[in-house]
Amino acid sequence: MGLLALLKGEMSVGESNPRAVELAKEITALEGTIRLDWTRRVYGDGVYSGYQTLRDFYKGKQWSFRKEGGGTMRTYNYCFTIVENMTAFLTNEPPQISCPPRNVVDPVERGLAEGRTKLLDAIHEDNALALVFQRAVRTGSITGDAFIFGAIPTFKTKEDGTKVFDRIRYWNIEKPEHIQVLWKDENFSEMDGFIKKYRISVESAKRLFKEELKDKNFHVQADYDTENISGEVQKTEVPMITVKELWMENEYLLMFNNDNKPVHYVKHDFGFVPLQYIPNIHLPGEPKGTSDIEHELDPQQEYNERASDLADIIKEIAKPAYWGKNLDNLTEVRSGQIVIYQVGDDGDIQAMPKSGQTFPLENYLNDRKNDIIALSGLNQVLYPGNQVLQATGRALSVVMQGVNNKVSLRKEWWVRAFKELNKSILFHAENHISNAKILIDGFYKTDVFISSVLLRSVVDEISKFQAKVQSLTTTQHNVGISNPSEEQKLMKEELQDEILATEIAKQPGLLHQILAERIAQMNASTGGAITGAGQGGINGQPPPITNDEDTAAGAPPAAGVASPVTPQGAIAAASAKHGGIAVAPKQ
C-alpha cells in the first residue's frame, strides 16, 4: 500500500476524473520546460556547474584526464572538507523548537503551550529531526539546493480492512533533481505546487501502490529513463517504471510512465504545499541556490594536477642516473638502498648531475592551496596553523567571524522552513491525533532556535537578562532552551533544596535571609518558637535572626553577604548552635 493512498479527502480513479485528466495534460504541456530545467540543474547551464559535477568533486572524482605511462594521480579532496565543516558549523546542535502561549501571562495558555511543545517534540523525535537537518544541510552544501518533503499523514490498514492513522512523516530529498517546483511568479517566493519524480521497479510499483491500483483496469508497464542524457534505453535485468506525484495546495495526482498517465487523484484538505525549499546560498533571479564548492572546482582540480606533477618531478630527480665507459665487467653489490658498482681496471662510472629545481612549482602549488582556502570563505579556520590553534576569546571570535557570517545568512532560511514544517505538523496532528485539537485549537505558531557558531550571541542574551532589559523566559528561548516553562519549574524545585540552593544562588546571603524570614513568619503565625539547629537553616546551621528595628534602620544586605544579626539574635543563635532552643527575641 502506498503511503499516499489514504489521504483524507475525495478520492477517485485518475482516468475517470476530469480534473485529473486536465492536470495530467498541463504537466505534459510543461514537459519540455521541465526537461530543460532538469538538464541545466543536473549538468550545468554554462555558468554554474550542475549537481552531477558537484557530487563528483565531493566524492573525489576531480581529474579531467588520465596520465599515461604510470604518472602520479593523487586527489587531495579539499571540497569534502569544506562541505563537512560548513555542515558541522550549522548542525552541531539540533534545532530547538517550542510553542509559545497565546497569552504569556495566562497560566492556562502556558500549560497548553507546554503540551503543544511536547507533542511537537515527540513527532520530531519519531522522524529523527537532527538527522534530517544534518542530511539536508549537507545536500544543500554540495548541490546548492535542499528540500524537505512533508509533513504528511500516513495510514495503515488493520486486519479487518479498516484504515487508521499511523504517523506524521517528513523526509530529506537526497537528490534535488527529483523535485520540480512550480512557482507562482518570477520572484520564486511562493509555490503553486511541485512534481516529485522517481523510478522504481515494476514489481515494487504494484506492491507499493496496491491500493491506488485496486479495482482499476490499469496495466503497469516498464518504460525508459529520460534522465539518461544520451537518450538511450538503459539495459537492465529489472524492469523499471517512472512515477510522478503532483502535489498542490488541495490536490494530489499520481501518474505513471513518461506519458503522464493519471492513476490516482485526491482532493485533500491541506491548504498548503507539503514541501520546504532551502537554498544554500541565495542566487538572485534564479530558482536555485549556490553550492559551497561551486567556486572551488577549478583551483581544486589545478591543485591536484600540479601536486601530482611535482610528485613526478621529485620521483625523477630522486632516481640515480649514471654514465660511464668500459663497463663490460660491471658488477653491483646491494645493501638496502645502497648500491655499489664495481668495474674493471679500464672502466669508469660517473653520477649524472641533477638539474631539477622544484622551487617555482612549490610556490605555484601553495598559491593554489591559498586560492582554495580564500574562495571557501573559511580562511585559516579550515586549516588552522599554530596561531589559530592558540587563539582564544576575542581573537578566535574574529577569526571565526567570516564563518559565522556565512552560517548566519542561511540560518534564517532554515528557521523559516522549520516554522512552516511545524505548522504543517500541528495541522495534521490536530486533525488526526486524539485530543490534540484541545491543545492546538488552530494555533500553529512556533519558535525555532538554531545555535550559532560563536558563543558570543549566548553571552549577549545573558547580559540582557542581567541588565534587566529582558525577561528570563525570552532569554531562555533565545539561548536554545526548548521549553522555558518546564525549565523554570525545575529551577524552582532546585531552589527548595538546601544544598542545591546554596550552590546555584547568585546571592547566598540574601537567600538565607529570605528563608529565615519565611520560617519566622511561619512560627509567628502558629504562635510557636523557632526550632533549633538543622531546621530551616543551611548545612545544619540555624538562619540568622533579625528584628523589625534592624530591618528598618539598617541598610539592605550586600550581594553574597548575610544580613546583620542583632545581639538578641546572636544569643539565640549561639544557644541553638550548642543544642539549646533559639527563642525569638521580644519586640
C-alpha positions in Angstrom: 0.0 0.0 0.0 1.4 3.4 -0.9 1.9 6.0 1.7 -0.3 8.4 -0.1 -3.2 6.1 -0.8 -5.2 7.1 2.3 -5.0 10.8 2.2 -8.1 12.4 3.8 -10.4 13.8 1.1 -12.3 12.8 -2.0 -10.5 10.1 -4.0 -11.2 8.9 -7.5 -9.8 6.9 -10.4 -7.5 9.2 -12.3 -8.6 8.3 -15.8 -12.3 8.9 -15.0 -11.8 12.2 -13.2 -11.9 15.3 -15.5 -9.8 17.3 -13.1 -7.1 14.5 -13.0 -7.0 14.4 -16.8 -6.8 18.2 -17.0 -3.8 18.3 -14.6 -2.0 15.5 -16.5 -2.4 17.5 -19.7 -1.0 20.6 -18.0 2.1 18.6 -16.9 2.5 17.1 -20.3 2.4 20.6 -21.9 5.2 21.7 -19.4 7.3 18.6 -20.1 9.7 20.5 -22.4 10.4 23.3 -19.9 10.7 20.8 -17.1 13.2 18.7 -19.0 15.3 21.7 -19.9 15.4 22.9 -16.3 16.3 19.4 -15.1 19.2 19.3 -17.6 20.6 22.7 -16.5 20.3 21.8 -12.8 22.0 18.4 -13.2 24.6 19.0 -15.9 25.1 22.8 -15.7 24.0 25.9 -17.6 27.3 27.0 -19.0 27.9 29.3 -16.0 27.2 27.2 -12.9 28.2 23.6 -12.5 25.4 21.0 -12.3 24.5 18.7 -9.4 26.4 15.8 -11.0 29.8 17.6 -11.3 29.4 19.0 -7.7 28.6 15.5 -6.3 31.6 14.0 -8.2 34.0 16.6 -6.8 32.6 16.0 -3.3 33.3 12.2 -3.7 36.8 12.8 -5.1 36.2 12.4 -8.9 38.2 15.5 -9.8 40.5 14.6 -12.7 39.7 15.8 -16.2 42.2 13.4 -17.9 44.2 10.2 -17.2 48.0 10.2 -17.1 49.7 7.8 -19.3 52.9 5.9 -18.5 52.3 5.4 -14.8 52.3 9.1 -13.8 51.2 10.1 -10.3 47.5 10.8 -9.9 46.6 11.9 -6.4 43.4 13.6 -5.2 43.7 16.0 -2.3 40.0 16.5 -1.6 39.5 19.9 0.0 35.9 20.1 -1.3 34.9 17.3 1.0 36.4 19.1 4.0 34.7 22.4 3.1 31.3 20.7 2.9 31.8 18.8 6.2 33.0 21.9 8.0 30.1 24.0 6.8 27.6 21.3 7.7 29.2 20.9 11.2 29.1 24.6 11.8 25.3 24.8 11.2 24.2 21.4 12.6 26.4 21.0 15.6 23.2 21.0 17.6 19.7 20.1 16.5 17.2 22.9 16.2 15.4 23.9 19.4 11.7 24.1 18.8 9.0 25.3 21.2 5.4 26.5 21.0 4.7 29.9 22.6 1.4 30.6 24.5 -1.3 32.8 23.1 -1.1 34.9 26.2 2.2 34.7 28.2 0.6 35.9 31.5 -2.2 33.3 31.3 -1.2 30.1 33.2 -3.7 28.0 31.3 -2.3 29.2 27.9 1.2 28.4 29.2 0.1 24.9 30.1 -1.4 24.4 26.6 1.8 25.7 25.1 3.8 23.1 27.1 1.5 20.4 25.8 1.9 21.5 22.2 5.7 21.6 22.6 5.8 18.1 24.0 3.6 16.8 21.2 5.8 18.5 18.6 8.9 17.1 20.2 7.6 13.6 20.1 6.8 13.9 16.3 10.2 15.3 15.6 11.9 12.6 17.5 9.9 10.0 15.6 11.2 11.5 12.3 14.8 11.9 13.7 14.8 15.7 13.2 18.6 16.0 13.9 19.5 13.6 11.2 17.1 15.1 8.7 18.5 18.5 9.4 22.1 17.3 9.0 21.4 15.4 5.8 19.5 18.3 4.3 22.2 20.8 5.1 24.9 18.5 3.6 22.8 18.0 0.5 22.4 21.8 0.2 26.1 22.5 0.8 27.0 20.1 -2.0 24.3 20.9 -4.6 23.1 24.4 -3.5 19.5 23.2 -3.0 17.8 21.4 -0.1 14.3 20.1 0.0 12.3 18.6 2.9 9.2 16.8 1.8 6.3 16.9 4.2 4.8 16.8 6.6 2.1 14.4 5.5 -0.1 11.9 7.5 0.4 8.2 6.8 -2.0 5.4 7.4 -2.1 1.7 7.8 -4.7 -1.0 7.2 -5.9 -3.2 10.1 -6.7 -6.9 9.7 -10.4 -6.2 9.3 -9.7 -3.8 6.4 -10.3 -0.5 8.2 -7.8 2.3 7.7 -6.4 4.1 10.7 -3.9 6.9 11.2 -0.3 5.8 11.7 2.2 8.7 11.8 3.1 12.1 10.6 6.2 11.9 8.4 8.7 14.1 6.6 11.9 13.3 4.6 15.0 14.9 3.3 15.2 14.7 -0.5 18.7 13.3 -1.3 18.7 14.2 -5.0 17.2 17.7 -5.5 16.7 17.0 -9.2 13.8 14.7 -8.3 11.8 17.7 -7.3 10.5 20.2 -9.9 8.9 23.2 -8.2 6.0 25.0 -9.9 6.4 28.7 -8.9 3.5 31.2 -8.9 5.7 34.1 -10.2 9.2 35.0 -11.2 10.2 36.0 -7.6 10.3 32.3 -6.8 8.9 33.0 -3.3 5.6 31.2 -3.4 4.9 27.6 -4.7 1.9 26.7 -6.7 2.9 23.0 -6.4 5.7 20.6 -7.2 6.3 17.3 -9.1 8.2 14.5 -7.3 9.7 12.2 -9.9 11.5 8.9 -9.3 12.0 5.4 -10.8 11.2 2.1 -9.1 10.9 -1.5 -10.3 7.6 -2.6 -11.8 7.0 -5.1 -9.1 7.7 -2.5 -6.4 5.1 -0.2 -8.0 2.5 -2.9 -8.0 3.2 -3.6 -4.3 3.5 0.0 -3.1 0.6 1.3 -5.0 -1.7 -1.7 -4.5 -4.5 0.4 -3.0 -4.3 3.0 -5.8 -4.4 0.3 -8.5 -7.2 -1.7 -6.8 -10.2 -2.4 -9.0 -8.7 -0.4 -11.8 -8.1 -1.7 -15.3 -4.5 -0.4 -15.5 -1.5 -2.3 -16.7 1.8 -1.3 -15.1 4.3 -1.2 -17.9 8.0 -0.5 -17.8 9.5 2.5 -19.6 12.9 4.0 -20.3 14.8 6.5 -18.2 14.5 10.0 -19.6 17.2 11.2 -17.2 19.8 9.4 -19.3 21.2 12.3 -21.1 22.1 10.2 -24.2 18.5 9.2 -24.6 19.5 5.6 -24.9 17.5 2.9 -23.2 19.4 1.6 -20.2 19.8 -2.1 -20.3 18.8 -3.6 -17.0 17.6 -7.0 -15.9 15.0 -5.3 -13.7 12.1 -3.6 -15.5 11.7 -0.1 -14.2 8.8 2.4 -14.3 8.7 6.2 -13.9 6.5 7.5 -11.1 5.4 11.1 -10.9 3.5 12.7 -8.0 1.9 16.1 -8.4 1.3 18.0 -5.1 -0.7 21.2 -4.9 -2.3 23.0 -2.0 -5.5 21.0 -2.1 -4.9 18.3 -4.8 -2.7 15.3 -5.3 -2.3 13.3 -8.6 -0.3 10.1 -9.1 1.0 9.5 -12.7 2.8 6.6 -14.2 5.2 6.4 -17.2 6.7 9.2 -19.3 3.4 10.0 -20.9 1.9 11.1 -17.5 -0.9 8.6 -17.4 -3.2 9.6 -14.5 -3.7 6.8 -12.0 -5.0 8.2 -8.7 -6.5 11.6 -7.8 -7.2 13.0 -4.3 -8.7 16.3 -3.3 -7.3 16.8 0.2 -7.8 19.5 2.8 -4.1 20.6 3.5 -4.4 24.1 2.2 -0.6 24.2 1.8 2.1 22.7 -0.4 3.9 20.0 1.6 7.5 21.0 0.6 10.2 23.2 2.2 12.8 24.6 -0.1 16.0 26.0 1.4 18.7 27.4 -0.9 22.2 27.0 0.4 23.2 30.5 -0.8 20.5 32.5 -2.4 21.1 33.1 -6.1 19.2 36.3 -7.1 16.9 35.9 -10.1 17.3 32.1 -10.2 15.1 29.3 -8.8 18.1 27.6 -7.4 20.9 28.1 -4.8 24.7 28.0 -5.0 26.9 25.3 -3.6 29.7 25.9 -1.1 32.2 24.3 -3.5 30.9 25.9 -6.7 33.9 28.2 -6.9 36.4 25.7 -5.6 36.3 23.3 -8.6 38.9 25.0 -10.8 41.6 25.6 -8.0 40.8 22.1 -6.6 41.4 20.4 -10.0 44.5 22.6 -10.7 45.9 21.7 -7.2 45.6 18.0 -7.8 47.2 18.1 -11.2 50.1 20.3 -10.2 50.7 18.4 -6.9 50.9 15.2 -8.9 53.3 16.8 -11.4 55.5 17.8 -8.5 55.5 14.3 -7.2 56.6 13.0 -10.6 59.4 15.6 -10.8 60.7 14.7 -7.4 60.5 11.0 -8.2 62.6 11.5 -11.4 65.1 13.7 -9.6 65.5 11.1 -6.8 66.3 8.3 -9.2 70.0 7.6 -9.6 71.4 8.1 -13.1 74.9 7.2 -14.2 77.2 7.3 -17.2 80.4 5.5 -17.8 82.8 3.7 -20.2 84.4 0.3 -20.5 81.6 -1.3 -18.4 81.8 -4.8 -19.8 82.8 -6.3 -16.4 80.3 -4.3 -14.4 79.1 -5.9 -11.2 77.0 -4.5 -8.3 76.6 -5.1 -4.6 73.4 -4.1 -2.9 72.8 -3.4 0.8 69.4 -2.0 1.5 69.0 1.1 -0.7 72.8 1.4 -1.2 74.2 0.1 -4.5 78.0 -0.3 -5.0 79.2 -0.7 -8.6 82.5 -2.4 -9.4 84.1 -2.0 -12.8 87.4 -3.3 -14.4 90.7 -1.5 -14.3 89.9 0.3 -17.6 86.3 1.1 -16.6 84.9 4.4 -15.4 81.4 5.3 -14.0 80.1 8.7 -13.0 76.9 10.0 -11.5 74.7 12.1 -13.8 74.4 15.7 -12.4 70.8 16.7 -11.4 69.4 19.9 -12.8 65.8 19.7 -11.4 64.6 22.7 -9.5 61.2 22.3 -7.8 61.0 25.7 -6.0 58.9 27.5 -8.7 56.4 24.6 -8.7 56.2 24.5 -5.0 55.3 28.2 -4.9 52.7 27.7 -7.5 51.2 24.8 -5.6 51.0 26.9 -2.4 49.2 29.7 -4.3 46.6 27.2 -5.5 46.1 26.0 -1.9 45.6 29.6 -0.8 43.1 30.1 -3.6 41.0 27.1 -2.3 41.0 28.4 1.3 40.3 32.0 0.3 37.4 31.1 -2.1 35.8 28.9 0.6 35.4 31.9 2.9 36.7 29.8 5.8 40.2 31.4 5.9 42.5 29.8 8.4 39.7 28.2 10.4 39.5 25.3 7.9 43.3 24.5 8.0 44.5 26.2 11.2 48.1 26.9 12.0 49.7 27.4 15.3 48.5 30.9 15.8 44.8 29.9 15.2 45.1 26.9 17.4 46.4 29.0 20.3 43.8 31.8 19.8 41.1 32.2 22.4 38.3 34.6 23.3 38.0 37.7 21.1 40.9 36.7 18.9 39.2 33.4 18.0 35.9 35.1 17.5 37.4 37.5 15.0 38.9 34.6 13.1 35.6 32.8 13.2 33.6 35.8 12.2 33.7 35.1 8.4 32.3 31.6 9.1 29.7 32.9 11.4 28.5 35.4 8.8 28.1 32.7 6.2 26.2 30.5 8.6 24.0 33.3 9.9 22.8 34.2 6.4 21.4 30.7 5.8 20.1 30.2 9.3 17.1 32.5 8.6 16.2 30.3 5.6 16.2 27.2 7.9 14.3 28.9 10.7 11.6 29.9 8.2 11.5 26.4 6.7 11.2 24.7 10.2 8.4 27.1 11.2 6.4 26.1 8.1 7.2 22.5 8.7 6.0 22.8 12.3 2.8 24.5 11.1 2.0 21.5 8.8 2.8 19.0 11.6 0.4 20.7 14.0 -2.3 20.9 11.4 -2.2 17.2 10.8 -1.8 16.4 14.5 -5.0 18.5 15.2 -6.9 16.6 12.6 -5.7 13.0 13.3 -4.4 12.7 16.9 -6.9 12.2 19.7 -7.4 15.2 22.0 -4.7 17.2 20.1 -7.4 19.7 19.0 -7.8 20.8 22.6 -4.1 21.6 22.8 -3.7 23.2 19.3 -7.1 24.7 18.5 -5.9 26.3 15.3 -2.8 28.0 16.9 0.2 26.8 14.8 2.9 29.4 15.8 6.3 28.0 16.9 9.7 29.4 17.9 12.8 27.9 16.3 16.3 28.4 17.6 19.4 27.2 15.7 22.6 27.6 17.7 25.3 30.0 16.4 28.9 29.1 15.6 30.1 31.6 18.2 29.1 31.7 21.9 29.0 35.4 21.7 25.3 35.6 21.0 24.6 33.4 24.0 26.7 35.7 26.2 24.8 38.8 24.8 21.5 37.3 25.7 22.6 36.6 29.3 23.9 40.1 29.6 20.5 41.5 28.5 18.9 39.4 31.3 21.4 40.5 33.9 20.8 44.2 32.8 17.1 43.7 33.5 16.1 44.7 30.0 14.9 41.2 29.1 12.8 38.5 30.8 14.1 35.1 31.9 11.6 33.4 29.6 12.7 35.3 26.5 16.4 34.8 27.4 15.9 31.0 27.7 14.1 31.0 24.3 16.9 32.9 22.6 19.7 30.7 24.0 18.0 27.5 22.8 16.1 26.1 25.8 13.2 24.4 24.1 10.6 24.7 26.9 11.3 27.6 29.3 8.2 27.0 31.4 9.3 23.4 32.2 12.9 24.6 32.9 11.7 27.3 35.3 9.7 24.7 37.2 12.9 22.6 37.6 14.8 25.7 38.8 12.2 26.4 41.4 12.3 22.8 42.7 16.1 23.1 43.0 15.8 26.3 45.0 13.8 24.4 47.6 16.7 22.1 48.2 19.0 23.4 50.9 22.3 22.3 49.4 21.5 22.9 45.7 20.0 26.4 46.6 23.3 27.4 48.1 25.3 26.1 45.1 23.2 27.8 42.4 22.2 31.1 44.2 23.9 34.2 43.0 23.5 35.8 46.5 23.6 33.1 49.1 23.3 35.6 52.0 20.2 37.1 50.5 18.8 33.6 50.0 19.5 32.7 53.7 17.7 35.9 54.8 14.6 35.1 52.7 14.5 31.5 54.1 14.9 32.8 57.7 12.1 35.4 57.2 9.8 32.7 55.9 10.5 30.5 58.9 10.0 33.4 61.3 6.7 34.2 59.6 5.6 30.6 59.8 6.3 30.4 63.5 4.8 33.7 64.2 1.5 32.7 62.5 1.4 29.5 64.6 2.4 31.2 67.9 5.4 28.9 68.5 9.1 29.4 68.7 11.7 28.8 66.1 13.2 25.4 66.5 16.9 24.8 66.9 19.8 23.5 64.7 19.1 21.9 61.4 15.6 23.2 60.9 15.2 25.9 58.3 19.0 26.5 58.2 21.6 25.9 55.7 24.1 23.0 56.0 22.8 22.3 59.6 23.2 25.9 60.8 20.3 28.0 62.0 19.3 31.0 60.0 20.2 34.5 61.2 17.6 36.1 63.4 16.7 39.8 63.0 14.0 42.1 64.3 12.0 44.8 62.7 14.1 47.6 64.1 17.3 46.3 62.5 15.5 45.9 59.2 14.1 49.4 59.3 17.3 51.1 60.4 19.9 49.1 58.7 20.9 49.0 55.0 19.9 46.0 52.9 22.5 43.2 52.8 25.1 43.4 50.1 25.3 40.7 47.4 26.6 37.5 48.8 26.7 38.8 52.4 24.3 37.6 55.1 22.1 40.3 56.8 23.4 41.7 60.2 22.3 39.9 63.4 21.1 41.7 66.5 22.6 40.9 69.9 19.4 39.1 70.8 19.6 37.1 67.7 23.2 36.3 68.2 22.5 35.0 71.7 19.6 32.9 70.4 21.8 31.5 67.5 24.6 30.7 69.8 22.2 28.8 72.2 20.8 26.9 69.3 24.2 26.0 68.0 25.1 24.4 71.3 21.9 22.4 71.4 19.6 24.8 73.1 16.4 26.3 71.8 16.6 29.5 69.8 13.9 31.8 71.3 12.5 34.6 69.2 13.5 38.0 70.7 10.8 40.1 72.3 9.6 43.0 70.2 
